[in-house]
Structure formats: structure tokens, C-alpha cells
Amino acid sequence: TGIFFRGDSRSGYGYVFWLGGVERNTWGLFARNEGGTDVLDTGELANVQFYEDQPVWLEVRAKGEDIDIALSLDGTDFTSIEHIQDTTYLSGGVGIYAEGGAKTVFNDFSFSQ
């Protein structure tokens, strides 16, 4: 479950930032394209494990080739997870990402430019 950004909903091409889910602390960032999926980075969050019904706030900031991703467990204090520079996609839409039978609830989704 995560965020699809700088994407094209028709082709499915774009960036995806995902979290591993309940009782996991993994995350990943990849780019979907005509050739498949390019994994840009993956990792584990130190001292964080996700539980059912636990709220999580995700933040993606993309400007030019800079992409910054942050996470919060309280909606106020965000911790930077990743900073990457990539020019595969410099524009596109934003959406919700879920795959493989994942279940998720989004209470609030905002976009600013």
C-alpha cells in the first residue's frame, strides 16, 4: 500500500512509494515503465512496526529531479525516509497504490502544487 505519483493512470507508468504493511517495517520506491519495474531503493524503518488500525501519514515532495519521502505516526512529526534524484518522470498524476490483495483505508488525501 502506498502512493502512486508523477504517474499515468492509463499506462500505470510512474513512481510508487510503498509500505510493507501490518507487522512489517519495510518500504520501497520504484518506477514503473514500459520495460517493467525499476527498483530505486528499499529499506527498513528502525524502531517502527505497523499494526492493524494504526494511522500512518505519508508525504511525497517532488520538485524537478528531487524526490523527498517522509513518514509520520502522529501526523505532526515527519521523519525523512528517502531523498533521491531521478529524472524518469518529471510530471504526472497522483493516486493511491495497493496490490496483491492489500487492504487499506485512506481517510484523507491531499495534493498541493
MODELLER restraints for C-alpha pairs under 7 A, 6 or more apart:
rsr = mdl.restraints
at = mdl.atoms
rsr.add(forms.Gaussian(group=physical.xy_distance, feature=features.Distance(at['CA:1:A'], at['CA:18:A']), mean=5.31, stdev=0.5))
rsr.add(forms.Gaussian(group=physical.xy_distance, feature=features.Distance(at['CA:1:A'], at['CA:19:A']), mean=5.78, stdev=0.5))
rsr.add(forms.Gaussian(group=physical.xy_distance, feature=features.Distance(at['CA:1:A'], at['CA:97:A']), mean=5.41, stdev=0.5))
rsr.add(forms.Gaussian(group=physical.xy_distance, feature=features.Distance(at['CA:1:A'], at['CA:98:A']), mean=4.42, stdev=0.5))
rsr.add(forms.Gaussian(group=physical.xy_distance, feature=features.Distance(at['CA:1:A'], at['CA:99:A']), mean=6.85, stdev=0.5))
rsr.add(forms.Gaussian(group=physical.xy_distance, feature=features.Distance(at['CA:1:A'], at['CA:102:A']), mean=6.60, stdev=0.5))
rsr.add(forms.Gaussian(group=physical.xy_distance, feature=features.Distance(at['CA:1:A'], at['CA:104:A']), mean=6.86, stdev=0.5))
rsr.add(forms.Gaussian(group=physical.xy_distance, feature=features.Distance(at['CA:2:A'], at['CA:16:A']), mean=6.97, stdev=0.5))
rsr.add(forms.Gaussian(group=physical.xy_distance, feature=features.Distance(at['CA:2:A'], at['CA:17:A']), mean=5.48, stdev=0.5))
rsr.add(forms.Gaussian(group=physical.xy_distance, feature=features.Distance(at['CA:2:A'], at['CA:18:A']), mean=4.11, stdev=0.5))
rsr.add(forms.Gaussian(group=physical.xy_distance, feature=features.Distance(at['CA:2:A'], at['CA:19:A']), mean=6.03, stdev=0.5))
rsr.add(forms.Gaussian(group=physical.xy_distance, feature=features.Distance(at['CA:2:A'], at['CA:96:A']), mean=6.10, stdev=0.5))
rsr.add(forms.Gaussian(group=physical.xy_distance, feature=features.Distance(at['CA:2:A'], at['CA:97:A']), mean=4.86, stdev=0.5))
rsr.add(forms.Gaussian(group=physical.xy_distance, feature=features.Distance(at['CA:2:A'], at['CA:98:A']), mean=6.51, stdev=0.5))
rsr.add(forms.Gaussian(group=physical.xy_distance, feature=features.Distance(at['CA:3:A'], at['CA:16:A']), mean=5.68, stdev=0.5))
rsr.add(forms.Gaussian(group=physical.xy_distance, feature=features.Distance(at['CA:3:A'], at['CA:17:A']), mean=5.32, stdev=0.5))
rsr.add(forms.Gaussian(group=physical.xy_distance, feature=features.Distance(at['CA:3:A'], at['CA:18:A']), mean=6.50, stdev=0.5))
rsr.add(forms.Gaussian(group=physical.xy_distance, feature=features.Distance(at['CA:3:A'], at['CA:95:A']), mean=5.94, stdev=0.5))
rsr.add(forms.Gaussian(group=physical.xy_distance, feature=features.Distance(at['CA:3:A'], at['CA:96:A']), mean=4.84, stdev=0.5))
rsr.add(forms.Gaussian(group=physical.xy_distance, feature=features.Distance(at['CA:3:A'], at['CA:97:A']), mean=5.16, stdev=0.5))
rsr.add(forms.Gaussian(group=physical.xy_distance, feature=features.Distance(at['CA:4:A'], at['CA:14:A']), mean=6.89, stdev=0.5))
rsr.add(forms.Gaussian(group=physical.xy_distance, feature=features.Distance(at['CA:4:A'], at['CA:15:A']), mean=5.73, stdev=0.5))
rsr.add(forms.Gaussian(group=physical.xy_distance, feature=features.Distance(at['CA:4:A'], at['CA:16:A']), mean=4.53, stdev=0.5))
rsr.add(forms.Gaussian(group=physical.xy_distance, feature=features.Distance(at['CA:4:A'], at['CA:17:A']), mean=6.63, stdev=0.5))
rsr.add(forms.Gaussian(group=physical.xy_distance, feature=features.Distance(at['CA:4:A'], at['CA:94:A']), mean=5.59, stdev=0.5))
rsr.add(forms.Gaussian(group=physical.xy_distance, feature=features.Distance(at['CA:4:A'], at['CA:95:A']), mean=4.89, stdev=0.5))
rsr.add(forms.Gaussian(group=physical.xy_distance, feature=features.Distance(at['CA:4:A'], at['CA:96:A']), mean=5.60, stdev=0.5))
rsr.add(forms.Gaussian(group=physical.xy_distance, feature=features.Distance(at['CA:4:A'], at['CA:97:A']), mean=5.54, stdev=0.5))
rsr.add(forms.Gaussian(group=physical.xy_distance, feature=features.Distance(at['CA:5:A'], at['CA:14:A']), mean=6.19, stdev=0.5))
rsr.add(forms.Gaussian(group=physical.xy_distance, feature=features.Distance(at['CA:5:A'], at['CA:15:A']), mean=5.32, stdev=0.5))
rsr.add(forms.Gaussian(group=physical.xy_distance, feature=features.Distance(at['CA:5:A'], at['CA:16:A']), mean=6.36, stdev=0.5))
rsr.add(forms.Gaussian(group=physical.xy_distance, feature=features.Distance(at['CA:5:A'], at['CA:92:A']), mean=6.76, stdev=0.5))
rsr.add(forms.Gaussian(group=physical.xy_distance, feature=features.Distance(at['CA:5:A'], at['CA:93:A']), mean=5.74, stdev=0.5))
rsr.add(forms.Gaussian(group=physical.xy_distance, feature=features.Distance(at['CA:5:A'], at['CA:94:A']), mean=4.29, stdev=0.5))
rsr.add(forms.Gaussian(group=physical.xy_distance, feature=features.Distance(at['CA:5:A'], at['CA:95:A']), mean=6.28, stdev=0.5))
rsr.add(forms.Gaussian(group=physical.xy_distance, feature=features.Distance(at['CA:6:A'], at['CA:14:A']), mean=5.44, stdev=0.5))
rsr.add(forms.Gaussian(group=physical.xy_distance, feature=features.Distance(at['CA:6:A'], at['CA:15:A']), mean=6.17, stdev=0.5))
rsr.add(forms.Gaussian(group=physical.xy_distance, feature=features.Distance(at['CA:6:A'], at['CA:89:A']), mean=6.17, stdev=0.5))
rsr.add(forms.Gaussian(group=physical.xy_distance, feature=features.Distance(at['CA:6:A'], at['CA:90:A']), mean=6.68, stdev=0.5))
rsr.add(forms.Gaussian(group=physical.xy_distance, feature=features.Distance(at['CA:6:A'], at['CA:91:A']), mean=4.91, stdev=0.5))
rsr.add(forms.Gaussian(group=physical.xy_distance, feature=features.Distance(at['CA:6:A'], at['CA:92:A']), mean=3.71, stdev=0.5))
rsr.add(forms.Gaussian(group=physical.xy_distance, feature=features.Distance(at['CA:6:A'], at['CA:93:A']), mean=5.00, stdev=0.5))
rsr.add(forms.Gaussian(group=physical.xy_distance, feature=features.Distance(at['CA:6:A'], at['CA:94:A']), mean=6.14, stdev=0.5))
rsr.add(forms.Gaussian(group=physical.xy_distance, feature=features.Distance(at['CA:7:A'], at['CA:13:A']), mean=5.57, stdev=0.5))
rsr.add(forms.Gaussian(group=physical.xy_distance, feature=features.Distance(at['CA:7:A'], at['CA:14:A']), mean=3.84, stdev=0.5))
rsr.add(forms.Gaussian(group=physical.xy_distance, feature=features.Distance(at['CA:7:A'], at['CA:15:A']), mean=6.31, stdev=0.5))
rsr.add(forms.Gaussian(group=physical.xy_distance, feature=features.Distance(at['CA:7:A'], at['CA:92:A']), mean=4.58, stdev=0.5))
rsr.add(forms.Gaussian(group=physical.xy_distance, feature=features.Distance(at['CA:7:A'], at['CA:93:A']), mean=4.85, stdev=0.5))
rsr.add(forms.Gaussian(group=physical.xy_distance, feature=features.Distance(at['CA:7:A'], at['CA:94:A']), mean=6.35, stdev=0.5))
rsr.add(forms.Gaussian(group=physical.xy_distance, feature=features.Distance(at['CA:8:A'], at['CA:14:A']), mean=6.24, stdev=0.5))
rsr.add(forms.Gaussian(group=physical.xy_distance, feature=features.Distance(at['CA:8:A'], at['CA:92:A']), mean=6.03, stdev=0.5))
rsr.add(forms.Gaussian(group=physical.xy_distance, feature=features.Distance(at['CA:8:A'], at['CA:93:A']), mean=6.18, stdev=0.5))
rsr.add(forms.Gaussian(group=physical.xy_distance, feature=features.Distance(at['CA:12:A'], at['CA:32:A']), mean=6.91, stdev=0.5))
rsr.add(forms.Gaussian(group=physical.xy_distance, feature=features.Distance(at['CA:13:A'], at['CA:32:A']), mean=4.73, stdev=0.5))
rsr.add(forms.Gaussian(group=physical.xy_distance, feature=features.Distance(at['CA:13:A'], at['CA:33:A']), mean=4.88, stdev=0.5))
rsr.add(forms.Gaussian(group=physical.xy_distance, feature=features.Distance(at['CA:14:A'], at['CA:31:A']), mean=5.53, stdev=0.5))
rsr.add(forms.Gaussian(group=physical.xy_distance, feature=features.Distance(at['CA:14:A'], at['CA:32:A']), mean=5.28, stdev=0.5))
rsr.add(forms.Gaussian(group=physical.xy_distance, feature=features.Distance(at['CA:14:A'], at['CA:33:A']), mean=6.82, stdev=0.5))
rsr.add(forms.Gaussian(group=physical.xy_distance, feature=features.Distance(at['CA:14:A'], at['CA:89:A']), mean=6.57, stdev=0.5))
rsr.add(forms.Gaussian(group=physical.xy_distance, feature=features.Distance(at['CA:15:A'], at['CA:30:A']), mean=5.70, stdev=0.5))
rsr.add(forms.Gaussian(group=physical.xy_distance, feature=features.Distance(at['CA:15:A'], at['CA:31:A']), mean=4.38, stdev=0.5))
rsr.add(forms.Gaussian(group=physical.xy_distance, feature=features.Distance(at['CA:15:A'], at['CA:32:A']), mean=6.25, stdev=0.5))
rsr.add(forms.Gaussian(group=physical.xy_distance, feature=features.Distance(at['CA:16:A'], at['CA:29:A']), mean=5.67, stdev=0.5))
rsr.add(forms.Gaussian(group=physical.xy_distance, feature=features.Distance(at['CA:16:A'], at['CA:30:A']), mean=5.40, stdev=0.5))
rsr.add(forms.Gaussian(group=physical.xy_distance, feature=features.Distance(at['CA:16:A'], at['CA:31:A']), mean=6.29, stdev=0.5))
rsr.add(forms.Gaussian(group=physical.xy_distance, feature=features.Distance(at['CA:17:A'], at['CA:28:A']), mean=5.76, stdev=0.5))
rsr.add(forms.Gaussian(group=physical.xy_distance, feature=features.Distance(at['CA:17:A'], at['CA:29:A']), mean=4.52, stdev=0.5))
rsr.add(forms.Gaussian(group=physical.xy_distance, feature=features.Distance(at['CA:17:A'], at['CA:30:A']), mean=6.70, stdev=0.5))
rsr.add(forms.Gaussian(group=physical.xy_distance, feature=features.Distance(at['CA:18:A'], at['CA:27:A']), mean=5.53, stdev=0.5))
rsr.add(forms.Gaussian(group=physical.xy_distance, feature=features.Distance(at['CA:18:A'], at['CA:28:A']), mean=5.41, stdev=0.5))
rsr.add(forms.Gaussian(group=physical.xy_distance, feature=features.Distance(at['CA:18:A'], at['CA:29:A']), mean=6.56, stdev=0.5))
rsr.add(forms.Gaussian(group=physical.xy_distance, feature=features.Distance(at['CA:19:A'], at['CA:26:A']), mean=5.91, stdev=0.5))
rsr.add(forms.Gaussian(group=physical.xy_distance, feature=features.Distance(at['CA:19:A'], at['CA:27:A']), mean=4.41, stdev=0.5))
rsr.add(forms.Gaussian(group=physical.xy_distance, feature=features.Distance(at['CA:19:A'], at['CA:28:A']), mean=6.73, stdev=0.5))
rsr.add(forms.Gaussian(group=physical.xy_distance, feature=features.Distance(at['CA:20:A'], at['CA:26:A']), mean=4.80, stdev=0.5))
rsr.add(forms.Gaussian(group=physical.xy_distance, feature=features.Distance(at['CA:20:A'], at['CA:27:A']), mean=5.63, stdev=0.5))
rsr.add(forms.Gaussian(group=physical.xy_distance, feature=features.Distance(at['CA:21:A'], at['CA:50:A']), mean=6.24, stdev=0.5))
rsr.add(forms.Gaussian(group=physical.xy_distance, feature=features.Distance(at['CA:22:A'], at['CA:50:A']), mean=4.90, stdev=0.5))
rsr.add(forms.Gaussian(group=physical.xy_distance, feature=features.Distance(at['CA:22:A'], at['CA:51:A']), mean=4.81, stdev=0.5))
rsr.add(forms.Gaussian(group=physical.xy_distance, feature=features.Distance(at['CA:22:A'], at['CA:52:A']), mean=5.87, stdev=0.5))
rsr.add(forms.Gaussian(group=physical.xy_distance, feature=features.Distance(at['CA:23:A'], at['CA:49:A']), mean=5.63, stdev=0.5))
rsr.add(forms.Gaussian(group=physical.xy_distance, feature=features.Distance(at['CA:23:A'], at['CA:50:A']), mean=5.15, stdev=0.5))
rsr.add(forms.Gaussian(group=physical.xy_distance, feature=features.Distance(at['CA:23:A'], at['CA:51:A']), mean=5.61, stdev=0.5))
rsr.add(forms.Gaussian(group=physical.xy_distance, feature=features.Distance(at['CA:24:A'], at['CA:49:A']), mean=5.41, stdev=0.5))
rsr.add(forms.Gaussian(group=physical.xy_distance, feature=features.Distance(at['CA:24:A'], at['CA:50:A']), mean=5.88, stdev=0.5))
rsr.add(forms.Gaussian(group=physical.xy_distance, feature=features.Distance(at['CA:25:A'], at['CA:44:A']), mean=5.41, stdev=0.5))
rsr.add(forms.Gaussian(group=physical.xy_distance, feature=features.Distance(at['CA:25:A'], at['CA:45:A']), mean=5.31, stdev=0.5))
rsr.add(forms.Gaussian(group=physical.xy_distance, feature=features.Distance(at['CA:25:A'], at['CA:48:A']), mean=5.85, stdev=0.5))
rsr.add(forms.Gaussian(group=physical.xy_distance, feature=features.Distance(at['CA:25:A'], at['CA:49:A']), mean=4.85, stdev=0.5))
rsr.add(forms.Gaussian(group=physical.xy_distance, feature=features.Distance(at['CA:25:A'], at['CA:50:A']), mean=6.47, stdev=0.5))
rsr.add(forms.Gaussian(group=physical.xy_distance, feature=features.Distance(at['CA:26:A'], at['CA:43:A']), mean=5.73, stdev=0.5))
rsr.add(forms.Gaussian(group=physical.xy_distance, feature=features.Distance(at['CA:26:A'], at['CA:44:A']), mean=4.38, stdev=0.5))
rsr.add(forms.Gaussian(group=physical.xy_distance, feature=features.Distance(at['CA:26:A'], at['CA:45:A']), mean=6.27, stdev=0.5))
rsr.add(forms.Gaussian(group=physical.xy_distance, feature=features.Distance(at['CA:27:A'], at['CA:42:A']), mean=5.65, stdev=0.5))
rsr.add(forms.Gaussian(group=physical.xy_distance, feature=features.Distance(at['CA:27:A'], at['CA:43:A']), mean=5.50, stdev=0.5))
rsr.add(forms.Gaussian(group=physical.xy_distance, feature=features.Distance(at['CA:27:A'], at['CA:44:A']), mean=6.18, stdev=0.5))
rsr.add(forms.Gaussian(group=physical.xy_distance, feature=features.Distance(at['CA:28:A'], at['CA:41:A']), mean=5.74, stdev=0.5))
rsr.add(forms.Gaussian(group=physical.xy_distance, feature=features.Distance(at['CA:28:A'], at['CA:42:A']), mean=4.06, stdev=0.5))
rsr.add(forms.Gaussian(group=physical.xy_distance, feature=features.Distance(at['CA:28:A'], at['CA:43:A']), mean=6.39, stdev=0.5))
rsr.add(forms.Gaussian(group=physical.xy_distance, feature=features.Distance(at['CA:29:A'], at['CA:39:A']), mean=6.32, stdev=0.5))
rsr.add(forms.Gaussian(group=physical.xy_distance, feature=features.Distance(at['CA:29:A'], at['CA:40:A']), mean=5.52, stdev=0.5))
rsr.add(forms.Gaussian(group=physical.xy_distance, feature=features.Distance(at['CA:29:A'], at['CA:41:A']), mean=5.33, stdev=0.5))
rsr.add(forms.Gaussian(group=physical.xy_distance, feature=features.Distance(at['CA:29:A'], at['CA:42:A']), mean=6.24, stdev=0.5))
rsr.add(forms.Gaussian(group=physical.xy_distance, feature=features.Distance(at['CA:30:A'], at['CA:37:A']), mean=6.56, stdev=0.5))
rsr.add(forms.Gaussian(group=physical.xy_distance, feature=features.Distance(at['CA:30:A'], at['CA:38:A']), mean=5.51, stdev=0.5))
rsr.add(forms.Gaussian(group=physical.xy_distance, feature=features.Distance(at['CA:30:A'], at['CA:39:A']), mean=4.34, stdev=0.5))
rsr.add(forms.Gaussian(group=physical.xy_distance, feature=features.Distance(at['CA:30:A'], at['CA:40:A']), mean=4.99, stdev=0.5))
rsr.add(forms.Gaussian(group=physical.xy_distance, feature=features.Distance(at['CA:30:A'], at['CA:41:A']), mean=6.91, stdev=0.5))
rsr.add(forms.Gaussian(group=physical.xy_distance, feature=features.Distance(at['CA:31:A'], at['CA:37:A']), mean=5.69, stdev=0.5))
rsr.add(forms.Gaussian(group=physical.xy_distance, feature=features.Distance(at['CA:31:A'], at['CA:38:A']), mean=5.16, stdev=0.5))
rsr.add(forms.Gaussian(group=physical.xy_distance, feature=features.Distance(at['CA:31:A'], at['CA:39:A']), mean=6.52, stdev=0.5))
rsr.add(forms.Gaussian(group=physical.xy_distance, feature=features.Distance(at['CA:32:A'], at['CA:38:A']), mean=6.39, stdev=0.5))
rsr.add(forms.Gaussian(group=physical.xy_distance, feature=features.Distance(at['CA:55:A'], at['CA:73:A']), mean=6.44, stdev=0.5))
rsr.add(forms.Gaussian(group=physical.xy_distance, feature=features.Distance(at['CA:56:A'], at['CA:72:A']), mean=5.97, stdev=0.5))
rsr.add(forms.Gaussian(group=physical.xy_distance, feature=features.Distance(at['CA:56:A'], at['CA:73:A']), mean=4.99, stdev=0.5))
rsr.add(forms.Gaussian(group=physical.xy_distance, feature=features.Distance(at['CA:57:A'], at['CA:71:A']), mean=5.65, stdev=0.5))
rsr.add(forms.Gaussian(group=physical.xy_distance, feature=features.Distance(at['CA:57:A'], at['CA:72:A']), mean=4.99, stdev=0.5))
rsr.add(forms.Gaussian(group=physical.xy_distance, feature=features.Distance(at['CA:57:A'], at['CA:73:A']), mean=6.30, stdev=0.5))
rsr.add(forms.Gaussian(group=physical.xy_distance, feature=features.Distance(at['CA:57:A'], at['CA:75:A']), mean=5.77, stdev=0.5))
rsr.add(forms.Gaussian(group=physical.xy_distance, feature=features.Distance(at['CA:58:A'], at['CA:70:A']), mean=5.99, stdev=0.5))
rsr.add(forms.Gaussian(group=physical.xy_distance, feature=features.Distance(at['CA:58:A'], at['CA:71:A']), mean=4.80, stdev=0.5))
rsr.add(forms.Gaussian(group=physical.xy_distance, feature=features.Distance(at['CA:58:A'], at['CA:72:A']), mean=6.63, stdev=0.5))
rsr.add(forms.Gaussian(group=physical.xy_distance, feature=features.Distance(at['CA:59:A'], at['CA:69:A']), mean=5.66, stdev=0.5))
rsr.add(forms.Gaussian(group=physical.xy_distance, feature=features.Distance(at['CA:59:A'], at['CA:70:A']), mean=5.06, stdev=0.5))
rsr.add(forms.Gaussian(group=physical.xy_distance, feature=features.Distance(at['CA:59:A'], at['CA:71:A']), mean=6.25, stdev=0.5))
rsr.add(forms.Gaussian(group=physical.xy_distance, feature=features.Distance(at['CA:60:A'], at['CA:68:A']), mean=5.76, stdev=0.5))
rsr.add(forms.Gaussian(group=physical.xy_distance, feature=features.Distance(at['CA:60:A'], at['CA:69:A']), mean=4.63, stdev=0.5))
rsr.add(forms.Gaussian(group=physical.xy_distance, feature=features.Distance(at['CA:60:A'], at['CA:70:A']), mean=6.57, stdev=0.5))
rsr.add(forms.Gaussian(group=physical.xy_distance, feature=features.Distance(at['CA:61:A'], at['CA:67:A']), mean=5.75, stdev=0.5))
rsr.add(forms.Gaussian(group=physical.xy_distance, feature=features.Distance(at['CA:61:A'], at['CA:68:A']), mean=5.06, stdev=0.5))
rsr.add(forms.Gaussian(group=physical.xy_distance, feature=features.Distance(at['CA:61:A'], at['CA:69:A']), mean=6.43, stdev=0.5))
rsr.add(forms.Gaussian(group=physical.xy_distance, feature=features.Distance(at['CA:62:A'], at['CA:68:A']), mean=6.37, stdev=0.5))
rsr.add(forms.Gaussian(group=physical.xy_distance, feature=features.Distance(at['CA:64:A'], at['CA:90:A']), mean=6.20, stdev=0.5))
rsr.add(forms.Gaussian(group=physical.xy_distance, feature=features.Distance(at['CA:65:A'], at['CA:85:A']), mean=5.00, stdev=0.5))
rsr.add(forms.Gaussian(group=physical.xy_distance, feature=features.Distance(at['CA:65:A'], at['CA:86:A']), mean=5.06, stdev=0.5))
rsr.add(forms.Gaussian(group=physical.xy_distance, feature=features.Distance(at['CA:65:A'], at['CA:87:A']), mean=5.19, stdev=0.5))
rsr.add(forms.Gaussian(group=physical.xy_distance, feature=features.Distance(at['CA:65:A'], at['CA:90:A']), mean=6.84, stdev=0.5))
rsr.add(forms.Gaussian(group=physical.xy_distance, feature=features.Distance(at['CA:66:A'], at['CA:84:A']), mean=6.01, stdev=0.5))
rsr.add(forms.Gaussian(group=physical.xy_distance, feature=features.Distance(at['CA:66:A'], at['CA:85:A']), mean=4.65, stdev=0.5))
rsr.add(forms.Gaussian(group=physical.xy_distance, feature=features.Distance(at['CA:66:A'], at['CA:86:A']), mean=6.72, stdev=0.5))
rsr.add(forms.Gaussian(group=physical.xy_distance, feature=features.Distance(at['CA:67:A'], at['CA:83:A']), mean=5.67, stdev=0.5))
rsr.add(forms.Gaussian(group=physical.xy_distance, feature=features.Distance(at['CA:67:A'], at['CA:84:A']), mean=5.34, stdev=0.5))
rsr.add(forms.Gaussian(group=physical.xy_distance, feature=features.Distance(at['CA:67:A'], at['CA:85:A']), mean=6.11, stdev=0.5))
rsr.add(forms.Gaussian(group=physical.xy_distance, feature=features.Distance(at['CA:68:A'], at['CA:82:A']), mean=5.76, stdev=0.5))
rsr.add(forms.Gaussian(group=physical.xy_distance, feature=features.Distance(at['CA:68:A'], at['CA:83:A']), mean=4.56, stdev=0.5))
rsr.add(forms.Gaussian(group=physical.xy_distance, feature=features.Distance(at['CA:68:A'], at['CA:84:A']), mean=6.69, stdev=0.5))
rsr.add(forms.Gaussian(group=physical.xy_distance, feature=features.Distance(at['CA:69:A'], at['CA:80:A']), mean=6.02, stdev=0.5))
rsr.add(forms.Gaussian(group=physical.xy_distance, feature=features.Distance(at['CA:69:A'], at['CA:81:A']), mean=5.60, stdev=0.5))
rsr.add(forms.Gaussian(group=physical.xy_distance, feature=features.Distance(at['CA:69:A'], at['CA:82:A']), mean=5.18, stdev=0.5))
rsr.add(forms.Gaussian(group=physical.xy_distance, feature=features.Distance(at['CA:69:A'], at['CA:83:A']), mean=6.53, stdev=0.5))
rsr.add(forms.Gaussian(group=physical.xy_distance, feature=features.Distance(at['CA:70:A'], at['CA:78:A']), mean=5.84, stdev=0.5))
rsr.add(forms.Gaussian(group=physical.xy_distance, feature=features.Distance(at['CA:70:A'], at['CA:79:A']), mean=5.27, stdev=0.5))
rsr.add(forms.Gaussian(group=physical.xy_distance, feature=features.Distance(at['CA:70:A'], at['CA:80:A']), mean=4.26, stdev=0.5))
rsr.add(forms.Gaussian(group=physical.xy_distance, feature=features.Distance(at['CA:70:A'], at['CA:81:A']), mean=5.15, stdev=0.5))
rsr.add(forms.Gaussian(group=physical.xy_distance, feature=features.Distance(at['CA:71:A'], at['CA:78:A']), mean=5.24, stdev=0.5))
rsr.add(forms.Gaussian(group=physical.xy_distance, feature=features.Distance(at['CA:71:A'], at['CA:79:A']), mean=5.36, stdev=0.5))
rsr.add(forms.Gaussian(group=physical.xy_distance, feature=features.Distance(at['CA:71:A'], at['CA:80:A']), mean=6.60, stdev=0.5))
rsr.add(forms.Gaussian(group=physical.xy_distance, feature=features.Distance(at['CA:71:A'], at['CA:81:A']), mean=6.86, stdev=0.5))
rsr.add(forms.Gaussian(group=physical.xy_distance, feature=features.Distance(at['CA:72:A'], at['CA:78:A']), mean=4.52, stdev=0.5))
rsr.add(forms.Gaussian(group=physical.xy_distance, feature=features.Distance(at['CA:72:A'], at['CA:79:A']), mean=6.28, stdev=0.5))
